[in-house]
Amino acid sequence: MARFKTDCIERRMCMFFEMMGHFIGSHPWWFLIVPLVLSASLGSGFIFLQDRMSNNIEEEFTPFNGQAKRERKYIQETFPGNDLMFSYLRLSTDGNFATFIAASDRNILTVESLQDILDLDFKVRNMLVHYDNQSFKYSDVCAKVSGSCTNNDILEIIDYNATHIDKVYLTFPWYISGSSRYPLYLSLGSVTFYGGSSFVQSAKAIQLYYHLREDNKTKTDLWLESFINLVSKASSASIQVSYSTSMSMQWEFEKSPDSVISLFSITYTIVITFSILSCWRLDNVRTKVWVATCGVLSTGLGVLSGFGAMLLVGQPFVMTVASCPFMILGIGLDDMFIMVSCWQRTRVLDSIPDRLADTYKEAAISITITTLTDALALFLGYNTPFGSVQSFCLYAGVSICFCYLYCITFLGACMALNGQREEENKHWFTCAKIPEDLPSGNSKAFSICCVGGSYDRMTEKEETEPMSHFFEKFYGPFLTHKITKVCVFLIYAGYLAVSIYGCVRLEEGLDTKNLALDDSYIINYYDSQRQHFSEYSSNVMVAVTQPLLYWKEEDQNQLQSCISNFESLNYVNSTVAWFLIFEQYANATHANISSQEAYLTNLNTFLKFSPMFKQDINFTGNEIQASRFFIQTLKNIDEGDMLIGLRKTAEDCPIKLLVYHPSFIYFDQYTVIADNTIQTMLVAVAVMLVISLLLIPHPLCSIWVCFAIASVIVGVTGFMVLWGVNLDSISMINLVMCIGFSVDFSAHISYAFVSSQKSDVNEKAIDALANLGYPVVQGALSTILGVVVLSMSGSYIFRTFFKIVFLVITFGLLHGLMFIPVFLTLFGICGKWC
């Protein structure tokens, strides 16, 4: 079989980096000062941080081009709201409101409990709020119907008198009194009945709403803040109160970055300590304390430059970006450990430029591969419909590029200057020249602090580290033993089985309550709502988007058929439609509605008695251009499945229909998140394969690296499900990042494997582990230490980041140090070509 070269690019890049290393080693001060000046200049972008903040939940955590957003635009244009006839049912947005749930372990429909609720309602309605040297109350900002503020049905039924509850026979879910129908399923929770009837025996929760106008946001926001302050102290012996407002989630979400600010200093302290300890040597000359410190500084400069550059060009800063520095710290230190390891394998007696040239020749390709894969994976992730993902990927990708730039310039210059100190045999701290051997007449204690500079006289290299010795003499031979290889395959089969099991159980969607901190008051509200109001879901609009002849039997039958199709769904409970109620009115009044003229004439009369329905009809002259009706859904199905099912039912109808509810803006993530994640990952894996083929001088090794990527992704996806993490825009960020991270360790080991001069495949695996096993462990530990403090965060976003990074690093390390070395030995790779 013909042999062909596959190291053309890699060989030329090695030559380039070798010359670059020699040049930096000859002129270190330039490469020390210029990065500092550059990062300081770019860091000036942080003055725009507040202006660039973009934490609007809808903009950042819902798809840009979501179908529901187009549907909302149609609803707003076709059925404009009427400020004088407010209807929460007809809102095209979440609206402006405050709400509280009063709950009790016993029946809440008692005089005592209802009196407490009435007292709280009175306080809310009469609460004075100060604004612009004036005071206002709820009645000044409330949403109104026919000139009066909207009422809460349950309180209106008892006429705002707690003792009347004993005189009223409530029915559920609807209560009918005269011509009025009250949807009690919105007000009463955890209801029990008398026998099999619809008469209410007891309830454990009552929910009240206070809807506000949207014409003065400053005033309404002040009122909402005052509401929160008032209701937060409202619980009593008979009721427990949980509460929320239309702005609560946004306000609570904006508190999340503050929860991790204190963690930055802790993280950098931990990582600096770890880096120094892992690079510490007992030799007072050969120790790499300053290199480790400069490695952390280099990473910090990369974050400063990357973030500053993005802020300068006007890129929005989303809260999810706050987790970037924790991740980038680990990536930067991983490169630093590789550089230090390669420096230690150079000849001590060579000049500093030559030593740095040899270091770059060995290390630069390896860290270039990992940087390219990390950065490209993130840049590919930018092609998603979620603003939070785009912002994270752009900030992280650019910062990683700056980390790489500073690693091969600033860190290289620091290594050169540290090498000059070593060359002159100077103490790492005092910079005073010290003897290499213990002078006669001095105690052993003198050697601990005042002696250093020894090296292996046989190899003329620095003495081997204990951990490298462990990988070479113990772990490598153990791993390449035949029995061990069989065990590795069994372990991998178990890993794969558990991962696939987890993937099968994958659930999609971001629970909006997870955007708030754990100790937020709205967590109690959501929990209470789930506990007591878990039966009924959204009241969904169904818009008839084409002109229809409602007076003709054929069109009536088609429309009725569509309604029947909706009601046949097990998660649709009932229908409220103006044309059905109008037909009932016509039958009751014996009105003729069989012709266009008669239909429209009687419809106008009907709308005078029921003006609310005017908002459901779009007239163009004497033609009904569009109209809408409402279907009540139940919470017995996943939100995504409900959305897809309703849309499909609308599409199957012979009449052009559109289904919409404000919550569909958020449910749209279910329709795109899985496909978009899979598409991004497949493209990224293909790109990783191309990079590996170009830079790793053996095609089979490149394939094994891509295999490692796919394997780690499957493992992370499966195990994150078992750890309680759904597939949402937050975990999607981390899975995209996982693609790049999963390459790192396998690429290091694979490149070291094919670069080894050994002839036997087992010896090549041992040599690769001896050279890069310890730096890989160091890089993994530094990354985990960089994010471990996030496990203590009170934010789901940052805890999810920790969980997935922990899984990525753990499984990446497992592949790099166990699976990939064993799999590589299965093929007789004897050089940099085949």
C-alpha positions in Angstrom: 0.0 0.0 0.0 1.3 3.4 -0.9 2.6 5.6 2.0 1.8 9.3 2.1 2.9 12.1 4.3 0.4 13.7 6.7 2.7 16.0 8.7 3.3 18.7 6.1 1.5 21.4 8.0 2.6 20.2 11.4 6.2 20.1 10.4 6.2 23.6 9.0 4.3 25.0 12.0 6.9 23.3 14.3 9.7 25.1 12.4 7.8 28.4 12.6 7.2 28.1 16.4 10.8 27.0 16.9 12.0 30.3 15.2 9.4 32.2 17.2 10.6 30.7 20.5 14.2 31.6 19.7 13.2 35.2 18.8 11.2 35.6 22.0 14.0 34.1 24.1 16.4 36.6 22.6 14.1 39.6 23.2 11.9 38.7 26.2 11.3 42.3 27.5 9.4 43.3 24.4 7.1 40.4 24.6 6.6 41.1 28.3 5.7 44.8 28.0 3.6 44.8 24.8 1.0 42.3 26.0 0.7 44.4 29.3 0.1 47.6 27.3 -2.3 45.9 24.9 -4.4 44.3 27.6 -4.5 47.7 29.5 -5.7 49.4 26.4 -8.4 46.8 25.6 -9.3 46.7 29.3 -10.6 50.2 29.0 -13.7 48.7 27.4 -14.9 47.9 30.9 -16.0 51.5 31.3 -18.9 50.6 29.0 -19.9 47.5 31.0 -23.1 49.0 32.4 -24.1 50.3 29.0 -23.6 46.9 27.4 -25.5 44.9 30.1 -28.3 43.0 28.4 -30.3 40.8 30.8 -33.8 40.9 29.3 -35.0 37.4 29.8 -37.2 37.2 26.7 -34.4 38.6 24.4 -31.6 36.4 25.7 -33.4 33.1 26.6 -35.9 32.7 23.8 -35.3 32.1 20.1 -34.7 35.3 18.1 -36.9 34.1 15.2 -39.3 32.1 17.3 -42.7 31.4 15.7 -44.5 32.7 18.7 -42.9 36.1 18.3 -44.3 36.3 14.7 -47.7 35.2 16.0 -47.6 37.8 18.8 -47.0 40.5 16.2 -50.0 39.3 14.2 -52.2 39.3 17.3 -51.1 42.8 18.3 -51.7 44.2 14.8 -55.0 42.4 14.3 -56.5 42.6 17.7 -55.2 45.8 19.4 -56.0 46.1 23.1 -58.6 48.4 24.6 -57.4 50.3 27.7 -60.9 51.0 28.8 -61.9 47.3 28.6 -59.1 45.4 30.1 -59.1 41.6 29.8 -56.2 39.4 31.0 -57.5 36.7 28.7 -56.7 38.9 25.6 -53.3 40.1 26.6 -50.6 39.5 23.9 -47.8 39.9 26.5 -47.5 38.8 30.2 -48.9 42.2 31.1 -48.3 44.3 34.2 -49.5 42.8 37.4 -48.9 41.8 41.0 -50.2 38.6 42.5 -50.2 36.6 45.8 -51.2 33.2 46.8 -52.7 32.8 50.3 -52.4 29.1 51.3 -53.4 27.1 54.4 -52.9 23.6 55.6 -56.6 23.5 56.3 -59.7 24.8 54.5 -59.0 28.4 53.5 -62.7 29.1 52.8 -63.3 30.0 56.4 -64.3 33.4 57.9 -61.0 33.7 59.7 -58.8 33.0 56.6 -60.9 35.1 54.3 -60.9 38.0 56.7 -57.1 37.9 56.7 -57.1 37.9 52.9 -59.6 40.7 52.7 -57.5 42.8 55.1 -54.4 42.2 52.9 -56.4 43.1 49.8 -57.5 46.3 51.5 -53.9 47.2 52.4 -52.8 46.5 48.8 -55.5 48.6 47.3 -54.9 51.5 49.7 -51.1 51.4 49.8 -49.7 54.9 49.2 -46.7 55.1 46.9 -44.6 58.3 46.5 -43.5 59.5 43.1 -42.4 62.9 41.9 -43.5 64.7 45.1 -46.9 63.1 44.8 -48.6 60.0 46.2 -50.8 57.5 44.4 -52.7 54.3 45.1 -53.7 51.2 43.2 -56.8 52.9 41.7 -54.5 55.4 40.0 -52.5 52.8 38.1 -54.9 49.9 37.9 -56.2 48.3 34.6 -59.8 49.2 34.3 -63.0 47.8 32.9 -65.8 50.3 32.2 -64.0 52.9 34.4 -63.5 50.6 37.4 -60.4 48.6 38.5 -60.5 44.9 37.8 -61.8 42.8 40.7 -60.8 39.4 42.0 -63.7 37.0 41.3 -63.7 35.2 44.6 -63.8 38.4 46.6 -66.6 39.8 44.3 -68.6 36.6 44.8 -68.6 37.1 48.6 -69.1 40.8 48.2 -65.9 41.6 50.1 -67.5 40.2 53.3 -65.9 37.1 54.8 -69.1 36.0 56.6 -70.9 35.7 53.3 -68.9 32.5 52.5 -71.3 30.5 54.5 -74.2 31.7 52.3 -72.6 31.0 48.9 -72.5 27.6 47.2 -69.4 27.8 45.1 -69.1 25.6 42.0 -65.8 24.7 40.3 -64.3 25.3 37.8 -67.0 27.9 36.8 -69.3 29.7 39.2 -72.5 31.1 37.6 -74.4 33.9 39.2 -77.2 35.4 37.1 -75.6 36.4 33.8 -72.1 36.4 35.2 -69.7 33.5 34.9 -66.6 33.4 37.1 -63.6 31.2 36.3 -62.9 30.0 39.8 -60.1 27.7 38.6 -58.0 30.9 38.5 -58.8 31.8 42.1 -59.1 28.6 44.1 -56.5 25.9 44.4 -56.4 22.4 45.9 -60.2 22.1 45.7 -62.2 19.2 47.1 -65.9 18.6 46.3 -69.1 17.3 47.9 -69.4 13.7 46.5 -69.2 13.6 42.8 -70.7 17.1 42.3 -69.1 20.4 41.2 -69.9 22.1 44.5 -66.8 23.1 46.4 -66.4 21.6 49.9 -63.0 23.1 50.7 -59.9 24.7 49.2 -56.4 25.2 50.4 -55.3 28.3 48.4 -56.7 31.5 47.0 -54.8 33.6 44.4 -55.5 37.3 43.8 -54.3 39.4 40.9 -53.8 43.2 40.7 -53.5 44.2 37.0 -51.9 47.5 36.1 -51.9 49.8 33.1 -48.8 49.9 31.0 -48.7 53.6 30.2 -46.2 54.7 32.9 -43.6 52.1 33.6 -41.8 54.2 36.3 -45.0 54.5 38.4 -46.0 50.9 38.0 -42.6 49.7 38.8 -42.6 51.7 42.0 -46.0 50.3 42.9 -44.8 46.8 42.3 -41.8 47.3 44.5 -44.1 48.7 47.3 -46.4 45.7 46.8 -43.4 43.3 47.3 -42.4 45.1 50.5 -45.9 45.1 51.8 -46.9 41.5 51.0 -43.5 40.1 52.2 -44.6 40.6 55.8 -48.2 39.4 55.2 -48.2 35.8 56.4 -50.3 35.2 59.5 -51.4 32.3 61.7 -54.2 31.3 59.3 -52.5 31.9 55.9 -49.1 31.6 54.4 -48.5 34.2 51.6 -46.3 33.7 48.5 -46.1 36.5 46.0 -44.7 37.6 42.6 -45.1 40.4 40.1 -44.7 40.7 36.3 -41.2 42.2 36.9 -40.1 39.9 39.7 -38.3 37.3 37.5 -36.5 40.1 35.6 -35.4 41.8 38.8 -34.4 38.6 40.5 -32.5 37.4 37.4 -30.5 40.7 37.4 -29.2 39.8 41.0 -27.5 36.7 39.8 -24.2 38.2 38.7 -23.8 39.7 42.2 -23.9 36.2 43.7 -20.6 35.2 42.0 -18.6 38.4 42.3 -17.2 37.3 45.7 -16.4 33.9 44.2 -13.9 35.4 41.7 -11.4 36.3 44.4 -11.8 32.9 46.0 -11.3 31.1 42.7 -8.1 33.0 41.7 -6.7 32.5 45.2 -7.3 28.7 45.0 -5.9 28.5 41.4 -2.8 30.6 42.1 -2.1 28.5 45.2 -2.6 25.2 43.2 -0.4 26.5 40.3 2.4 27.5 42.6 2.3 24.3 44.6 2.2 22.1 41.5 5.1 23.9 39.9 7.1 24.1 43.1 10.4 22.3 43.2 12.6 21.7 46.2 15.4 23.0 44.1 15.7 26.8 44.9 16.8 27.5 41.3 14.8 25.1 39.2 11.5 25.8 40.9 8.8 27.4 38.6 7.0 29.6 41.1 7.2 32.7 39.1 6.3 30.9 35.9 3.1 29.6 37.6 2.3 33.1 38.9 2.8 34.6 35.4 0.7 31.8 33.9 -2.3 32.8 36.1 -1.6 36.5 35.2 -1.4 35.7 31.5 -4.9 34.1 31.7 -6.2 37.1 33.6 -4.8 39.4 30.9 -6.5 37.2 28.2 -9.9 37.6 30.0 -9.3 41.4 30.4 -8.4 41.8 26.7 -11.2 39.6 25.4 -13.9 41.1 27.5 -12.6 44.6 26.9 -12.4 44.2 23.1 -16.0 42.9 23.0 -17.3 45.8 25.2 -15.4 48.3 23.0 -17.1 47.0 19.8 -20.5 47.1 21.5 -21.2 43.4 22.0 -24.1 43.0 24.6 -22.9 41.5 27.9 -25.4 38.9 29.1 -25.3 37.5 32.6 -24.2 34.0 31.4 -20.9 35.6 30.3 -20.0 36.0 34.0 -19.1 32.3 34.1 -16.5 32.7 31.3 -13.5 33.6 33.5 -13.9 30.5 35.6 -13.6 28.3 32.4 -10.9 30.3 30.7 -8.7 30.2 33.8 -8.5 26.4 33.4 -7.8 26.5 29.7 -5.0 29.0 30.2 -3.3 27.1 33.0 -3.6 23.9 30.9 -1.4 25.5 28.3 1.0 26.8 30.9 1.5 23.3 32.4 2.3 22.0 28.9 4.8 24.7 28.3 6.5 24.1 31.7 6.7 20.4 31.0 8.3 20.9 27.6 10.8 23.4 29.1 11.9 20.9 31.7 12.8 18.4 28.9 15.2 20.8 27.2 19.0 20.7 27.7 20.0 22.9 30.7 23.3 23.8 29.1 21.7 25.2 26.0 21.2 29.0 25.6 17.9 30.5 26.7 16.8 31.2 23.1 17.6 27.6 22.2 15.7 26.2 25.2 12.7 28.3 24.5 12.9 27.3 20.8 12.8 23.6 21.7 10.0 24.3 24.2 7.9 26.0 21.5 8.7 23.2 19.0 7.3 20.6 21.3 4.5 22.5 23.0 3.1 25.1 20.6 1.4 22.6 18.2 -0.3 20.9 21.1 -1.7 24.1 22.6 -2.5 25.4 19.1 -4.7 22.3 18.5 -6.6 22.8 21.8 -7.0 26.5 21.3 -8.3 26.2 17.8 -10.8 23.5 18.8 -11.9 25.4 21.9 -12.3 28.7 20.1 -13.9 27.3 16.9 -16.4 25.2 19.0 -17.4 28.4 20.7 -17.6 30.5 17.5 -19.7 27.8 15.9 -22.0 28.0 19.0 -22.6 31.6 18.0 -24.8 30.4 15.2 -27.7 29.7 17.6 -31.0 31.5 18.0 -30.4 32.3 21.7 -28.8 35.6 22.7 -27.4 34.2 25.9 -25.6 31.5 24.0 -24.3 33.9 21.4 -23.0 36.4 23.9 -21.3 33.6 25.9 -19.7 32.0 22.9 -18.4 35.3 21.5 -16.9 36.6 24.8 -15.4 33.2 25.6 -14.1 32.5 22.1 -12.3 35.9 21.8 -10.9 35.6 25.3 -9.5 32.1 24.6 -7.7 33.6 21.5 -6.2 36.3 23.6 -5.2 33.7 26.2 -3.4 31.8 23.5 -1.7 35.0 22.2 -0.4 35.9 25.7 0.6 32.3 26.4 3.1 32.3 23.4 4.2 35.8 24.0 3.9 37.0 27.6 4.3 33.6 29.2 7.1 32.7 26.9 8.9 35.9 27.8 8.4 35.2 31.5 9.9 31.7 31.0 12.8 33.2 29.2 13.5 35.7 32.0 13.1 32.9 34.6 15.5 30.8 32.5 18.1 33.6 32.7 17.8 33.5 36.4 18.2 29.7 36.4 21.2 30.0 34.0 22.9 32.3 36.5 22.0 29.9 39.3 20.1 32.6 41.3 17.7 31.9 44.1 14.0 32.1 43.0 13.1 34.6 45.7 16.2 36.6 46.6 17.8 36.4 43.1 21.1 36.0 44.8 23.6 33.6 43.3 23.7 30.3 45.3 25.9 27.2 45.2 24.7 24.1 43.3 26.0 21.7 46.0 25.9 22.0 49.8 29.2 23.7 50.9 31.2 21.8 53.5 30.6 22.8 57.0 27.0 23.8 56.4 24.0 22.0 57.9 21.3 20.2 55.8 18.9 23.0 56.7 21.1 25.3 54.7 20.4 23.2 51.6 16.7 23.6 51.9 16.7 27.3 51.4 20.2 28.2 50.0 21.2 25.5 47.5 19.9 24.7 44.0 20.6 24.4 40.3 21.3 20.7 40.1 20.3 18.7 37.0 20.8 15.2 35.5 24.4 15.1 34.3 23.6 12.1 32.0 20.8 13.7 30.0 21.7 17.3 30.7 18.0 17.9 31.5 16.2 18.9 34.7 15.6 16.1 37.0 12.4 14.1 36.4 9.4 15.1 38.5 8.0 12.3 40.8 4.7 12.3 39.0 6.3 12.0 35.6 8.3 9.1 37.0 5.1 7.5 38.3 3.5 7.7 34.9 6.6 6.3 33.2 7.5 3.5 35.6 4.1 2.5 37.1 1.0 3.7 35.5 2.1 3.4 31.8 3.2 -0.2 32.0 0.2 -1.1 34.1 -2.2 0.5 31.5 -0.6 -1.2 28.6 -0.8 -4.7 30.1 -3.1 -7.0 28.2 -5.4 -7.7 31.2 -5.7 -4.0 32.0 -6.7 -3.3 28.4 -9.5 -5.8 28.7 -10.6 -4.2 31.9 -10.5 -0.7 30.2 -12.8 -2.0 27.5 -15.3 -3.3 30.1 -15.1 0.0 32.0 -15.7 1.9 28.7 -18.7 -0.3 27.9 -20.2 0.4 31.3 -19.6 4.1 30.8 -21.2 4.1 27.4 -24.2 2.1 28.7 -25.0 4.5 31.5 -24.5 7.5 29.2 -26.9 6.2 26.6 -29.4 5.4 29.4 -29.2 9.1 30.5 -29.5 10.4 27.0 -32.7 8.4 26.5 -34.2 10.2 29.5 -33.2 13.7 28.3 -35.8 16.4 29.0 -35.9 19.8 27.2 -36.7 23.2 28.3 -35.7 25.9 30.8 -37.9 26.3 33.9 -38.1 30.0 34.2 -37.9 29.8 38.0 -34.3 28.6 37.6 -33.3 32.0 36.5 -33.8 33.3 40.0 -31.5 32.7 43.0 -32.4 29.9 45.3 -33.4 32.2 48.2 -35.6 34.4 46.0 -39.2 34.9 47.2 -40.5 33.9 43.7 -39.3 30.3 44.3 -41.9 30.0 47.1 -44.5 31.5 44.7 -43.7 29.0 41.9 -43.7 26.1 44.4 -47.0 27.2 45.8 -48.5 27.6 42.4 -47.4 24.1 41.4 -48.8 22.7 44.6 -52.2 24.3 44.5 -52.8 25.3 40.9 -51.5 22.4 38.9 -54.6 21.3 37.0 -55.3 24.2 34.6 -52.8 25.7 32.3 -52.9 28.5 29.7 -56.0 30.0 28.1 -54.8 29.8 24.5 -56.0 32.2 21.8 -57.0 30.6 18.5 -57.1 33.2 15.7 -59.1 32.7 12.5 -56.7 34.5 10.2 -58.9 34.4 7.0 -62.3 36.0 6.2 -65.1 33.6 7.1 -68.8 33.7 6.3 -70.0 32.9 9.9 -73.6 33.0 8.8 -73.2 30.2 6.3 -73.7 26.6 7.5 -70.7 25.3 5.5 -68.3 27.7 7.2 -69.9 27.1 10.6 -69.5 23.3 10.2 -65.8 23.7 9.3 -65.2 26.0 12.3 -67.1 23.6 14.6 -65.0 20.7 13.2 -61.8 22.6 14.1 -63.1 23.3 17.6 -64.0 19.6 18.0 -60.4 18.6 17.0 -59.0 20.9 19.6 -61.4 19.6 22.3 -60.5 16.0 21.4 -57.0 16.7 22.7 -56.7 15.3 26.2 -55.1 18.5 27.4 -57.9 20.8 26.2 -60.7 21.4 28.6 -63.1 23.8 27.2 -63.7 26.5 24.5 -64.9 30.1 24.9 -65.9 31.7 21.5 -67.8 34.9 20.7 -69.6 33.2 17.8 -70.8 30.4 20.0 -72.1 32.7 22.6 -73.6 34.9 19.9 -75.5 31.9 18.5 -76.9 31.2 22.0 -78.0 34.9 22.2 -79.6 34.7 18.8 -81.5 31.5 19.7 -82.6 33.0 23.0 -83.9 36.2 21.3 -85.1 34.4 18.2 -82.9 36.6 16.0 -82.3 35.8 12.4 -78.6 35.3 11.6 -78.8 33.3 8.4 -77.8 36.1 6.1 -74.8 38.5 6.1 -76.9 41.6 6.7 -79.0 40.0 9.5 -75.9 38.4 11.1 -73.9 41.6 11.2 -76.9 43.7 12.4 -77.7 41.4 15.3 -74.0 41.0 16.0 -73.7 44.7 16.6 -76.6 44.6 19.0 -75.0 41.7 20.8 -71.7 43.5 21.1 -73.4 46.4 22.9 -74.5 44.0 25.6 -71.1 42.2 25.6 -68.6 44.8 24.6 -65.6 42.7 25.7 -66.1 40.5 22.6 -65.4 43.5 20.3 -61.7 42.8 21.0 -62.1 39.4 19.4 -63.3 40.6 16.0 -61.5 42.5 13.3 -63.9 44.2 11.1 -63.0 45.6 7.7 -66.1 47.4 6.4 -68.9 44.8 6.5 -66.6 41.9 6.5 -65.1 40.0 9.4 -61.5 39.9 8.4 -60.3 37.9 11.3 -61.5 36.8 14.7 -60.4 34.7 17.7 -61.6 32.4 20.3 -60.0 30.7 23.4 -59.3 27.2 24.5 -58.5 26.3 28.1 -55.6 23.8 28.4 -54.6 21.5 31.2 -51.3 20.8 32.9 -51.3 17.1 32.1 -48.7 17.2 29.4 -45.2 18.7 28.8 -45.3 22.3 27.7 -43.4 21.6 24.5 -45.6 18.7 23.5 -48.7 20.9 24.1 -47.3 23.7 21.9 -46.5 21.3 19.1 -49.8 19.5 19.4 -51.9 22.7 19.3 -49.9 24.0 16.3 -50.4 20.7 14.4 -54.1 20.7 15.1 -54.3 24.3 13.8 -52.4 23.3 10.7 -54.7 20.3 10.0 -57.8 22.5 10.1 -59.2 23.4 6.7 -59.5 27.0 8.0 -56.4 29.1 8.5 -55.8 29.2 12.2 -53.1 30.5 14.5 -52.6 29.5 18.2 -51.0 31.9 20.6 -50.4 32.6 24.3 -47.7 34.8 25.8 -46.0 31.8 27.4 -45.5 30.4 23.9 -42.6 32.9 23.5 -40.7 30.8 26.1 -42.1 27.4 25.0 -40.6 28.0 21.5 -37.3 26.8 22.9 -38.7 23.3 22.9 -39.1 23.4 19.2 -35.5 24.4 18.4 -33.2 23.5 21.3 -32.5 19.9 20.5 -32.2 20.2 16.7 -30.0 23.3 17.1 -27.7 21.6 19.7 -27.3 18.5 17.6 -26.6 20.5 14.4 -24.0 22.7 16.2 -22.3 19.6 17.6 -22.2 17.7 14.4 -20.7 20.7 12.5 -18.2 21.3 15.4 -17.1 17.6 15.4 -16.5 17.8 11.6 -14.4 20.9 12.1 -12.5 19.3 14.9 -11.8 16.3 12.6 -10.4 18.7 9.9 -8.2 20.4 12.4 -6.9 17.1 13.8 -6.2 15.8 10.4 -4.2 18.9 9.5 -2.2 19.2 12.7 -1.9 15.7 14.2 0.5 13.8 11.8 -1.5 10.5 11.6 -5.1 10.2 10.3 -6.0 7.4 12.6 -5.0 9.4 15.7 -7.2 12.3 14.3 -10.1 9.9 14.1 -9.6 8.7 17.7 -9.6 12.3 18.8 -12.9 12.9 17.1 -14.1 9.6 18.7 -13.1 11.0 22.1 -15.2 14.2 21.4 -18.3 12.2 20.5 -17.8 9.9 23.4 -17.3 12.7 25.9 -20.4 14.5 24.6 -22.5 11.4 24.9 -21.2 10.9 28.4 -21.7 14.5 29.5 -25.2 14.6 28.1 -26.2 11.3 29.7 -24.7 12.0 33.1 -26.0 15.6 33.2 -29.5 14.2 32.9 -28.9 11.8 35.8 -27.6 14.9 37.8 -30.8 16.7 37.3 -29.9 19.1 34.4 -32.3 19.6 31.4 -31.3 20.5 27.9 -31.9 24.2 27.8 -30.1 27.3 26.6 -28.0 27.2 29.8 -26.8 23.6 29.3 -26.5 24.2 25.6 -23.8 26.8 26.3 -21.9 24.3 28.2 -22.4 21.4 25.7 -21.0 23.7 23.0 -18.1 24.4 25.3 -17.8 20.7 26.0 -16.9 20.1 22.3 -13.7 22.1 22.7 -12.9 20.9 26.2 -13.3 17.3 25.2 -10.5 17.7 22.6 -7.9 19.0 25.0 -6.6 16.0 26.9 -7.0 13.5 24.0 -5.3 15.8 21.6 -2.3 16.3 24.0 -1.9 12.6 24.5 -2.5 11.7 20.8 0.0 14.3 19.6 2.6 13.1 22.1 1.9 9.5 21.0 2.6 10.1 17.3 5.5 12.4 18.1 7.2 9.7 20.2 10.5 8.2 18.8 9.7 4.8 20.3 9.0 2.0 17.9 6.6 -0.2 19.9 3.0 1.1 20.3 3.0 0.2 24.0 6.2 2.1 24.5 4.8 5.1 22.6 1.8 5.1 24.9 4.0 5.0 28.0 6.3 7.7 26.6 3.2 10.0 25.9 1.9 9.4 29.4 5.3 10.1 30.9 5.7 13.3 29.0 2.2 14.8 29.2 0.3 12.7 31.8 1.2 15.0 34.7 0.5 18.3 32.8 -2.8 16.9 31.7 -3.7 16.0 35.3 -2.5 19.5 36.4 -4.7 21.1 33.7 -7.7 19.1 34.7 -7.3 19.8 38.4 -6.8 23.6 37.7 -10.0 23.7 35.6 -12.0 21.9 38.2 -10.6 24.1 41.0 -11.4 27.1 38.8 -15.1 26.2 38.8 -15.6 24.3 42.0 -16.6 27.5 43.9 -19.6 27.8 41.5 -21.1 24.7 43.1 -21.7 26.9 46.1 -23.5 29.5 44.0 -27.2 30.2 44.7 -27.8 30.4 41.0 -29.0 27.5 38.9 -27.1 29.0 35.9 -23.7 28.9 37.6 -24.3 25.5 39.3 -25.2 24.0 35.9 -22.0 25.5 34.6 -20.0 23.8 37.3 -21.8 20.4 36.9 -21.2 20.2 33.1 -17.6 21.5 33.3 -16.9 19.0 36.1 -18.3 16.2 33.9 -16.4 17.4 30.8 -13.1 17.5 32.6 -13.7 14.2 34.4 -14.6 12.3 31.3 -12.0 14.2 29.2 -9.4 13.1 31.7 -10.7 9.6 31.7 -10.4 9.4 27.9 -7.0 11.2 27.8 -5.3 9.0 30.4 -7.2 5.7 30.0 -9.3 5.1 27.0 -7.4 6.8 24.2 -3.9 5.5 25.1 -5.3 1.9 25.1 -7.2 2.4 21.9 -4.2 3.9 20.2 -2.1 0.8 21.0 -4.6 -1.3 18.9 -3.0 0.1 15.7 0.6 -0.1 14.8 1.5 3.5 14.5 5.2 3.7 14.0 5.8 7.2 12.8 4.4 10.4 11.6 3.1 8.9 8.3 1.4 5.8 7.1 
